[in-house]
Amino acid sequence: MPALDQLRPKLRRAARLRLEAANCLRIALNEREHQMAAQLIDEALKLEQRSQQLLRDDAT
C-alpha cells in the first residue's frame, strides 16, 4: 500500500486529468469541424482512461 504522501499527488493528478477530459469534451461540443471534434473526443477518452488507471493503481 502506498504511503499517504505518494497517494495524494496521484489523486490530484487523476482529478486534473478528469477536468482536462471534461474541457476537451466541452470544446468538442462547440467545434464545427468534425475532424477536430473527433480528435478532441479521442483526447478526452485518453485522459479519462489515464485518470481511471491512476485511481485503480492507488486502490491496489
URPEWO-V307349 format. One record per helix or strand of 2 or more residues. SS is the DSSP state (2 for helix, 1 for strand). FROM is the first residue (numbers start at 1). LEN is the number of residues. If there is no record, write none. Layout:
BEGIN
SS/FROM/LEN + SS/FROM/LEN
END
This chain:
BEGIN
2/4/27 + 2/34/26
END
